[in-house]
Amino acid sequence: MRLVTCLYESIPHLGVVVNESVWLPALNGMIDPENNSMLELIDAGNSLLEKFREATANVNQAECIPLQQVELLAPIPRPRQNVMCLGWNYADHAKETAHAINREVQVPDHPIVFTKSASSMNGPFADIPYDASVSDRIDWEVELGVIIGKSGKQIPVEQALDHVFGYSVINDISARDMQRRHKQFFLGKSLTGSCPMGPWIVTSDEIPDPQSLDLRSRVNGELKQESNTCLQIFNVATTISILSRGMQLEAGDIIATGTPSGVGFARNPPEFLRPGDVVECEVERIGCLRNRITQ
């Protein structure tokens, strides 16, 4: 299933995409309108998800709303905690980064983990704010997003994918000058609107192997990144297992699994996003984000 959070008649709704429409369970008596969110669906477990699946298998289109009549938001508009992110999780990106900053190439032996603020979330087609007084080195990063569905600690690799609720697309927008100035990732990764996500969550049953997905990014229609998740240094199962070794992963947690080569700051000459630019990030079998940079 493709699960969305959307605005319909100015009210946020949880929804299921059916062809080119969306079925809103709160309008069809399936859930209490007060419990109408993606996080509450994840918390409810498989039983409610199965009810949605049964309800939409042969749904009458009259019960659905055309997608054009809703505004898609980030599937989880406000996570309970920061988005967990992997750096240098593709060898080619590790190499291009090392060359760009004149350092010896070192492919990591262990995941490089940082976070993006929960307040950085943005919609799949929303504008990305640009303020040159804060940063004029805004970069793109297409990533596979993983949403945890079942809490756990010390999760074995062979059981890790059982803890996945679904997958989405993330653009890990990054302020490169802030990263360099502050000697860490958090501030440069957490600008308002710097985490477009969506356009929906595809449930894990539809993507049994997350290590075989093409991903690409474009700026103003020009291809910038193109790779496949099979090239990740630390695959999804390994990442979940390592993250859970010393801390509890919670239902609803979001993991951004890293970006391949082709980012702007590592190009010769470097390229950065400017007001008016349109950046698209796409992951096979999930969908595409399309965001405009605006002042």
ZIFENNOR-V599274 format. One record per residue. N is the residue number from 1. PHI is phi in radians with two decimals (* if undefined). PSI is psi in whole degrees, -180 to 180 (* if undefined). D_LAST is the distance of its C-alpha to the last C-alpha in Angstrom with 2 decimals. Layout:
# ZIFENNOR-V599274
N;PHI;PSI;D_LAST + N;PHI;PSI;D_LAST
This chain:
# ZIFENNOR-V599274
1;*;152;35.65 + 2;-1.87;116;31.93 + 3;-1.90;134;30.70 + 4;-2.22;160;27.46 + 5;-2.00;129;25.75 + 6;-2.52;160;24.41 + 7;-1.70;125;23.78 + 8;-2.28;120;26.57 + 9;0.92;43;27.00 + 10;1.23;12;24.47 + 11;-2.00;131;26.68 + 12;-1.20;136;25.98 + 13;-2.36;146;28.68 + 14;-1.43;140;30.16 + 15;-2.58;163;31.13 + 16;-2.06;127;33.02 + 17;-1.36;128;31.96 + 18;-2.20;106;34.98 + 19;0.98;-120;34.61 + 20;-1.83;24;31.72 + 21;-2.25;175;32.00 + 22;-2.32;133;31.58 + 23;-1.70;125;34.44 + 24;-1.87;106;33.62 + 25;-1.06;-31;36.51 + 26;-1.18;-27;35.98 + 27;-1.50;-11;36.60 + 28;-1.99;19;39.64 + 29;1.27;15;41.44 + 30;-1.51;-29;40.96 + 31;-2.44;159;39.18 + 32;-1.19;129;38.84 + 33;-0.97;-21;35.59 + 34;-1.40;-12;35.29 + 35;-2.08;51;35.29 + 36;-1.92;64;32.67 + 37;-2.55;160;30.48 + 38;-1.11;-41;30.32 + 39;-1.09;-38;31.45 + 40;-1.22;-33;34.44 + 41;-1.12;-45;35.34 + 42;-1.06;-43;35.31 + 43;-1.09;-32;37.40 + 44;-1.24;-20;39.87 + 45;1.45;-169;40.89 + 46;-1.19;-25;42.34 + 47;-1.08;-46;44.36 + 48;-1.22;-37;41.49 + 49;-1.05;-41;39.80 + 50;-1.15;-36;43.12 + 51;-1.10;-40;43.34 + 52;-1.10;-42;39.98 + 53;-1.09;-44;41.23 + 54;-1.16;-41;44.45 + 55;-1.16;-32;42.84 + 56;-1.71;-3;40.53 + 57;-1.07;-42;43.15 + 58;-2.31;44;44.56 + 59;-1.21;144;42.18 + 60;-1.29;128;42.51 + 61;-1.05;-22;39.40 + 62;-1.15;-20;39.88 + 63;-1.52;-2;38.90 + 64;-1.91;162;35.49 + 65;-1.96;130;32.20 + 66;-0.98;140;30.57 + 67;-0.99;-30;27.43 + 68;-1.16;-17;25.59 + 69;-1.66;3;26.33 + 70;-2.16;160;24.65 + 71;-1.87;117;21.19 + 72;-1.31;130;21.57 + 73;-1.79;175;20.28 + 74;-0.99;138;20.82 + 75;-0.96;-35;24.65 + 76;-2.09;90;24.87 + 77;-1.06;-31;21.90 + 78;-2.48;94;23.10 + 79;-1.07;158;25.65 + 80;-1.22;-27;28.44 + 81;-2.54;177;27.68 + 82;-1.04;154;25.34 + 83;-1.27;129;24.95 + 84;-1.51;132;27.52 + 85;-2.24;148;26.50 + 86;-1.85;134;28.66 + 87;-1.81;149;27.95 + 88;0.92;46;29.84 + 89;-1.66;5;31.46 + 90;-2.18;132;31.93 + 91;-1.04;-38;34.20 + 92;-1.15;-34;32.36 + 93;-1.26;-38;29.09 + 94;-1.06;-40;31.19 + 95;-1.22;-44;32.69 + 96;-1.16;-35;29.55 + 97;-1.15;-46;28.04 + 98;-1.05;-43;31.33 + 99;-1.14;-39;31.47 + 100;-1.18;-30;27.93 + 101;-1.89;13;28.81 + 102;1.02;48;32.41 + 103;-2.15;160;34.15 + 104;-1.15;140;37.06 + 105;-1.23;125;36.28 + 106;-2.38;107;37.18 + 107;-1.28;128;36.77 + 108;-1.11;142;36.66 + 109;-1.48;-21;39.87 + 110;-2.36;151;38.15 + 111;-1.02;137;34.75 + 112;-1.61;116;31.93 + 113;-2.06;133;30.33 + 114;-2.49;179;27.25 + 115;-2.28;157;25.08 + 116;-1.91;140;21.55 + 117;-1.03;143;21.05 + 118;-1.04;-26;21.80 + 119;-1.36;-4;18.71 + 120;-1.50;-5;16.50 + 121;-1.03;146;17.69 + 122;-2.59;159;15.55 + 123;-1.34;164;16.85 + 124;-1.20;-21;18.02 + 125;-2.24;15;15.91 + 126;-1.41;160;12.99 + 127;-1.24;148;9.27 + 128;-1.80;119;8.45 + 129;-1.15;144;5.77 + 130;-2.24;125;4.84 + 131;-2.35;103;6.24 + 132;-1.10;-22;8.63 + 133;-1.27;-17;11.02 + 134;-1.66;-49;11.78 + 135;-2.79;138;11.93 + 136;-2.10;24;11.46 + 137;-2.20;58;14.08 + 138;-1.55;127;12.63 + 139;-2.13;164;15.53 + 140;-1.92;153;16.92 + 141;-2.72;107;20.25 + 142;-1.36;136;22.08 + 143;-2.56;149;24.63 + 144;-1.37;127;27.36 + 145;-1.74;138;27.00 + 146;-2.04;131;30.28 + 147;-1.96;123;30.89 + 148;-1.31;135;34.02 + 149;-1.92;-23;36.37 + 150;-2.31;124;39.35 + 151;-1.09;154;39.40 + 152;-3.11;157;41.47 + 153;-2.32;145;42.42 + 154;0.92;53;44.20 + 155;-1.39;124;43.59 + 156;-1.13;147;45.71 + 157;-0.94;-43;44.00 + 158;-1.20;-14;46.23 + 159;-1.89;-1;45.09 + 160;-1.10;-42;41.39 + 161;-1.19;-18;40.21 + 162;-1.17;-17;42.13 + 163;-1.61;1;39.55 + 164;-1.59;127;36.62 + 165;-1.40;-43;35.43 + 166;-3.13;-173;33.19 + 167;-2.30;151;30.50 + 168;-2.55;-178;26.86 + 169;-1.93;137;24.05 + 170;-2.24;139;21.52 + 171;-1.87;107;18.63 + 172;-1.45;73;18.89 + 173;-1.01;133;15.44 + 174;-2.35;135;16.34 + 175;-1.64;100;15.17 + 176;-1.20;-35;18.16 + 177;-1.16;-36;18.23 + 178;-1.21;-39;18.38 + 179;-1.00;-47;21.11 + 180;-1.22;-40;23.11 + 181;-1.14;-41;22.68 + 182;-1.68;-2;23.80 + 183;1.08;27;26.39 + 184;-2.81;173;25.55 + 185;-1.62;-29;23.18 + 186;-0.99;-53;22.27 + 187;-1.10;-43;19.44 + 188;-1.24;-13;17.72 + 189;-1.81;-5;18.16 + 190;-2.03;18;17.23 + 191;-1.05;150;13.56 + 192;-0.95;129;12.48 + 193;1.39;10;12.16 + 194;-1.59;14;13.63 + 195;-2.32;67;16.78 + 196;-1.04;138;16.61 + 197;-2.52;146;20.28 + 198;2.40;-146;22.60 + 199;-1.20;-11;23.05 + 200;-2.71;178;26.27 + 201;-1.79;126;28.94 + 202;-1.64;123;31.92 + 203;-1.12;151;35.02 + 204;-1.10;-25;36.92 + 205;-1.13;-22;39.99 + 206;-1.55;-10;38.15 + 207;-2.31;75;37.19 + 208;-1.15;-24;40.38 + 209;-2.17;99;39.43 + 210;-1.32;0;35.85 + 211;-1.75;28;36.89 + 212;-2.48;38;37.00 + 213;-1.96;127;33.50 + 214;-1.24;144;31.61 + 215;-2.45;147;27.93 + 216;-2.69;158;25.43 + 217;-2.31;153;21.80 + 218;-2.39;147;20.26 + 219;-2.15;121;17.19 + 220;0.90;38;16.97 + 221;1.47;-7;20.52 + 222;-1.62;126;21.91 + 223;-1.12;129;23.85 + 224;-2.00;-41;22.90 + 225;-2.27;143;24.97 + 226;-2.72;121;28.21 + 227;-2.79;-165;30.74 + 228;-2.54;144;32.84 + 229;-1.14;-13;33.22 + 230;-1.12;-17;36.85 + 231;-1.63;5;35.67 + 232;-1.11;140;34.38 + 233;-1.21;-45;36.37 + 234;-2.01;111;36.59 + 235;-1.24;175;36.81 + 236;-1.06;-46;35.69 + 237;-1.08;-44;39.15 + 238;-1.12;-42;39.55 + 239;-1.04;-48;36.16 + 240;-1.06;-45;37.01 + 241;-1.07;-46;40.45 + 242;-1.18;-44;39.31 + 243;-1.06;-33;36.60 + 244;-1.52;0;39.28 + 245;-1.08;-42;41.94 + 246;-2.08;1;41.25 + 247;-2.51;156;38.98 + 248;-1.39;123;38.99 + 249;-1.44;134;36.48 + 250;-1.88;149;35.68 + 251;-0.98;131;35.27 + 252;1.69;-10;31.61 + 253;-1.09;147;30.56 + 254;-2.05;133;28.01 + 255;-2.11;125;28.56 + 256;-1.69;121;26.20 + 257;-1.62;15;28.80 + 258;1.74;163;27.17 + 259;-2.14;150;25.77 + 260;-1.45;-176;27.74 + 261;-1.17;163;27.34 + 262;1.96;7;24.76 + 263;-1.23;164;21.74 + 264;-1.22;-43;19.63 + 265;-1.18;-22;20.76 + 266;-1.59;1;24.38 + 267;-1.43;163;24.26 + 268;-2.16;104;25.97 + 269;-1.33;164;23.95 + 270;-1.03;149;21.15 + 271;-2.19;140;18.14 + 272;-2.39;158;14.67 + 273;-1.30;144;11.67 + 274;-2.27;159;9.03 + 275;-0.91;134;6.10 + 276;1.70;-21;8.56 + 277;-1.16;148;11.00 + 278;-2.07;123;13.01 + 279;-1.97;131;14.97 + 280;-2.06;137;18.23 + 281;-2.26;131;20.68 + 282;-2.37;138;24.17 + 283;-2.21;130;27.39 + 284;-0.93;139;30.67 + 285;1.25;1;32.26 + 286;-2.01;-66;29.22 + 287;2.75;-166;26.31 + 288;-2.36;135;22.90 + 289;-1.61;148;19.31 + 290;-2.50;109;16.68 + 291;-2.23;138;12.97 + 292;-1.75;140;9.98 + 293;-1.49;125;7.07 + 294;-2.36;145;3.79 + 295;-1.50;*;0.00
